[in-house]
């Protein structure tokens, strides 16, 4: 019978070791499905054996050994197994027992484990794969989420997500995408792609693109966990550190962003005592560490903006001038209408409301913001602050049908009513 202590040990091992085990098996067998199935069997075996034998000193090694044995058995029984084993020079390899100190030679390459995880994450995030496939495969292979869990996170049927994963794995095989860390000359651009996938995953959790909930904390947690792993594997990559700091600083506000009644609470109105101080301190420490290297990139600049909010004891203490300046730097590095819209808020909050509104007006013809509800929601909020209630109401009404979640629509409705409208739904960009 599994005791609570053993269950906690298995859960911890799953969080820490799943990606390592799967990555090692993929490298050795070349079969993604086999690697995932054998890894799952190893964790099931741990639930059976650890209550009797005790939790091993090296859980990851034990799990890799068990999963490796299962993979060898299946390959030897399969039609293609003998050929694959022979090609890898492993045909004569004896099957080992499940003692964590008796790892077979096949899987006893501990110095390559971290390289395996890098290979896996760069393969999952290869630019030849469709973006939705990259995110799904990363969650499945590196984070260990089930197909049902991934489907639930992105509000699609499980069958749809299963097909998406199958197509993505098939694309890897059909396109001959190599299971490797990119060569040095491709590493910068490919690292940016990996970080983009992780941050997309985090953003979907931070502000859900649809559904009844604003926050899906599980997705945020997985993105942060993978961000930590990437930062540990690439300790000299400034943007990996910056992205992790950014996610931590944003995630630190999660408990204060939604009220007990499920209503959205804007950054300006949040109870800062509910912010996660430990995550803030970790994020600030990482940011200070990386900024000293003077290799500033977009993630570091965004983390610096989040740090301005994190350091402010109250909304009134926020240094909006510094934030506006950081957004100007970010806009120069990473031109984007969304960045410009955020700069408009910072400029307005720094004291120049008309200048902020002018930036918003200049973005009105931007095609990429045509269905972006925060353009009109921002305009409405700034007009409300200026005292132009009728114009604010009209902007809230335009924002309402574009808002992606019920939480945001309810918020916009309450704001619309405040300025004399009938009903609506909008939100400021900072929450």
N, C-alpha and C positions, 0 to 999 in steps of 0.2 A: 504493500500500500504506500502510495506517495505521501510523504509528510509535507507540511507547509514549508519547512526549511529546504527540502529537496526541490519542491516546486519552484521556490524562489531562485534556487541555484540554476535550475533548468531555464527558467525565464531569463535570468541574467545572461546565461550562456547563449541563449537564442539572440538576445539583443547584440551581444558582443561578437559572436562567432559565426552567425549564419552566413554573412557575406564572405568571410574567410574560407569556410568549408566549401561553399558553392564555387567560389572562384578557383580554388585548388582543383576541384573535380572537373570543372570545365576545361582548365588548362590540360589536364591529364587525359580526359576522355573525349573532349571536343563535342560533348553531347549536353546541351543545356537542360533538357527535360530530365535526363538521367541524373545529372548533378543535383537538381532540385529534389527529385524523388528520393534519392539516396540520402541527401542531407536531412530531409524530413524523417526518414526511417531512423536515422541516427539519433535524432532528438526523441523519437518515440522509444527507442531502446534505452536511452538515458533515463526516462521516466520509469522504466521497468527495472533497470540494473542498479541505479544509484541508491535507491532506498535500501538495497541489500548490500552492495559492495562499498557504499560511501561515495561522496562526491570526489572525483579525481583531482589531483593537485593541478593538473593541466587539462581543464575541460575541453579546450579547443583541440588539443592534440588527440584526446580520446575520441571526440566526435569526428574528427577528420579520419582517424583510423577506421572507425566503425563504418562511416559513409564510404570510405575507400574500399573496404572489404566487400560491402554490398555492391559497389560498382564493378569490382573485379568479377564477382560471382555472376552478375547479370551479363557482363561482356563475354565471359567464357561460355555462357549458355546460349547467347545470341548468335545469329547467323554471321553477323559482321564482327562479333566480339574478338574471335581469334585473330582476325586480320588486324584489327585496331591494336590489340595488345602486342602483336608481333612488330608492327610498325613502330611502336613506342619502346620496343626492347624490353617488354615486361612479361613475356609469355611464361618464362620459367620462375617468375616470382611466386613464392609460396604465400598462401593466405595467412595473415597474422591473426593473433587473438585480439581481444578488445581491451587489453591492458594499455593504459595510456603511456607506459614506459616501453612498450614494445611496438612502436610505430614501424610499419614496413618501409622499406627503402623507397617504394613508389611515392609515398606521401611524406617522407622525412626530409623536406627541403624547407625548413623553417625560415631560412634567410630569404626565400622567395615568396613567403606568404603575403607580405605587404605589396610586393610587385604584382602578385596575382590580383589583389583587390584593385590596384590601379588599372591593371589590364581590364578587369571586369567593368569598372565604372567608365573608362574611356570607350569600351566597346558598346556598352548600353547607350552611351550618349553620342555615338558616331553621327556626324552630320548627314550621312546618307540615309539615316532612318527618319521616318516621320516624327515630328515633335511629340505627338501624343503617345507614340510607341516608345520613344526614349523614356518618357516619364514613367509609363506603366512598367517597362522592363526594369528600370532602376528600382522601383518600389518592390517588384517581385524578386529579382535576383540579389539585390544588395541589402534590402531592408527585410525581406522575408515575408511581406504581406501576401495573403492569399488572393487569388483572383477575385473572390467575393468581396474582400475588404477593399481592394483597389476599385472595383466597380462601384461599391457603395460611396467611396470617397469622391468619385467623379460623377455620381448620380447617373450611371448608365447600367443597363442590364448586365448580369454576370456573363451571359452568353456573348454579348457584344465585346466585353473586355477580354474574354477568353480568345475570341477570334483576333482581336487586336494584338494580343501577346503572341499568338501563333504566327500571324503575318510578320510581326517584327523579327521573331527568331528566324523565320523563313527567309526574310530579306538579308539577314546576316549571312546565312549559308549561301543564298543565291548570288549575292554580290561579292562573296569572298572577303567580307570584312575581317581583317586580321584581329586576332585576340592578343593585343599588345598595347603597350604605352606608345604613343606616336613618337616618331623620330624628333630630335631636338628642334629642327626648324619648323615643325608643325605644332609643337607643344603649346606655345602661347595662344594660338587661335583655338586649339582644341580644348585647352583648359577653360577658356572663356565659354565655350559651348557647354561644358560640364557644369560650370557654375550657373549658367543660365537655366539649365534643367532643374538644378536644386532650388534655385530661387523662384522659378515658376511653381514648383511643388509647394514651397513655403507660402507663396502669395495666394495660392488656391486655398490653403488652410487658413491664412490670416484674414482674407476677405473672400468668402466663397462666391463663385461666379453664378451660382443659382441655389435654389432651395430655401428652406425655412430658417437656417442658422447662418449667422454671420461668420463664426469661427469654427473651423474643424481642427481642433488642437492636435489630433493624431497626426495629420499631415505635416503640421508645423514641427512636431516632435521628430518625425522621421527625417525631414529635411535638415534639421539641426544635427541630428545624429550622424547623418551622412556627411554633413559639412564638417563636423568634428573629425570624422575618419579621413576625409580628404585633406584637411589641414594637418593632421598628424602624419599623413603619408607624403605631403608636399610642404614641409615646414618653411621652405624658403620662397614660397609663392605668395606674394603680398596680397593679391586679390582673394585668394582662398581664405586668408585670415580676415580680410575686410568683410567678405560675404558672411562668414560665421559671426563676426561681431555685429553686423547689421541685423541678422536674423535674431540673435539673442536680445538685442535692444528693442526690437519691435515686439518680440514674443513676451518680453517682460511686462507688457501692458495688458495682456490678454484678460486677466481677471477683472480689470476695471473698464473694459470696453463695452460690456453688456450688463445691464442692470438685472436685478432679481426678477423683474417682470419680462425679461427678454428684450428690452428696448436698448437701442444703440446709445452709447454715451460718447460724445466727441472728446477728443484730446483735451480741449479747453475745460471741459466739465468733469473730467475723471478725478476720482479720489486717488491721489498719488501714493497714499499709504498702502494701496492694494497692488502697486507695482512690485514685481519680483526683484528685490534688492540684490539677490545673489546673481541673477542673470545680468542685471545692469552692471554690477561690478566686474563680472567676467567680460562682458562686452567692452566696457571702457578700458580694461587692462589690455585686451587684444588690440583694440584700436590704437592705444598709446604705443604698444609694441611695434605695430606695423607702420605707423606714421613716421616713426624715427628713421625708417629706412629710406624715406624720401623717394618712393616709387609709387606715387599716388595714382590710383585708378578709380573708376566709377563706383565700385562697391565700397571702397574706403571713404569716398566723399559722401555717399548716402549714409554710411555708418556714422560719419562725423555729424551729419544733420540730425540723425536719431539721437546722438549723444547730447546735442544741445538741449533737446527736450528732456532727456533722462537726467541731466544735471540740474535742471530748473526745479526749485522747490515748489513753485506754483506756476500756473499758466502766466500770471503777470510777470514773473521773473524770466520768462523765455527771452533769449537774445535773438529776436527776429532779424536784426540787422546782420548778424553773423550767418544766420540761416539763409537769408537772401543772397549774401555773398557766396556761400557754399553752393547754392543752386545755380548761381551764375557760372561758377567754375564747372559744375556738373554739366550744365547746358553746353559749355564750350567743348567739353570732352565727349559728351554723349548727347548730341542734339536730338531732342524729342519733344513733341507737343505736350506730353504729360509732364515732363520736367519743367517746361515753360509755364504750364498751368500751376504747378506747385510753387514756382518762383513768384507767380502773380500773388498767391496767397501770402507768401513771406513778405513781399514788398508792401502789400496792403497792411499786414499786421505790424510791420515795422513803422507804420505811421503815414504812408502815402497811399491812401485808399484809392484815389483817382488813378494813380499810376498802375496800381494792381488791376483795376477795372479795365484800363486801356490795354493791358497785356491780354486779359481775357477776351476783350472785343477783337483783338488782332488774331486770336485763335479761332474765331467763329467760323471761318471758311475752311479750316483744316479738315480734310477728308477723313483723316485717321481718328478724329474726335466726333465724327458725325453721330455715332451711337454711344458715345461715352458720356454717361449721365452726369459725371462729376464736372463737366464743363458748365452745364446749366446750373448744377447745384452750387458750384463755386460762385458763379455770377449772382445767383440768388442770395447767397450768404453775404457777399460784399455789398449788394444793394440794400439788404436788410440792415447791415451795420451803418450804411449811409443814411438810412431813414426813408428810403424810397420804397414804401410798402407795396404799392401797386405793381411796380416793375419787378420787385422781388417775387411777388405772388405769381406773376406770369412766368418767370424763370423756373420757379418750383414746379409749376404745372407742366412745363416742358421736360423737366428732369424726371418727373414721376414715372411715366411709362417705360423709361430706359433703365431704371434701377434694377439690379440683378436679383436681389434677395428681398424676402418679405420684411426682414428687419430694417433694411435701408428704406424700403417704401413706407413703412410705418413712421420712420423718423421724418422723412420728407413731408408726409401728411401732417404731422404735428407742427412742423415749421410753417407749412402753408397756412394752416389755421391761425397761427400766431400773427401772420402778416395780413390776415383778413380774407384769405382764400377759403374755399370750401373743403377740399381734401387733397392730400398729395403725399409725396414721399421723396426725400432727398437727404444728402449728407455732405458734410465738408470732407475734404480729402484727408484730413489728419484725424485718425481715430485709432 
